[in-house]
Amino acid sequence: MVTNQASIKRDGVQDYVSLRATAAIIFAYSVFMAWFFITTDNLTFVEWRGLFSGLAMKVFTLAALVAVMIHVRIGLWQVLTDYVKSAGLRAGLQYILNIIAFGYVAVGLFVLWGV
């Protein structure tokens, strides 16, 4: 079945692809950061600021933050749908946890673009 991709409703395939794509971005970011920590002999504030002052690193970090938010939203929806049977409680928990995920990205933006 072909549906409009701009619609608000999701399906299993879209969730599957979104989870795998966001996991790949999170994995790439984690590997890059691990490589940076391993290869940097003396990590100082100057080097740390230099790493995050470049536009490419800011975009990569922003992509990782958004990927974490999407990954969390889909994962929490799946877990809450499976384990919380009360529709009202599930909706309230989803709302609160989505606000927290959005706040995480918002704080990350302020910190990231403030460098």
Buried (B, 14 or more C-beta within 10 A) or exposed (E): EEEEEEEEEEEEEBBEEBBEEBEEBBEBBEEBBEEBEEEEEEEEEEEEEEBBEEEEBBEBBBBBBBBBBBBBBBEBBEEBEEEBEEEEEBEEBBEEBBEEBEEBBEEBBEEBEEB
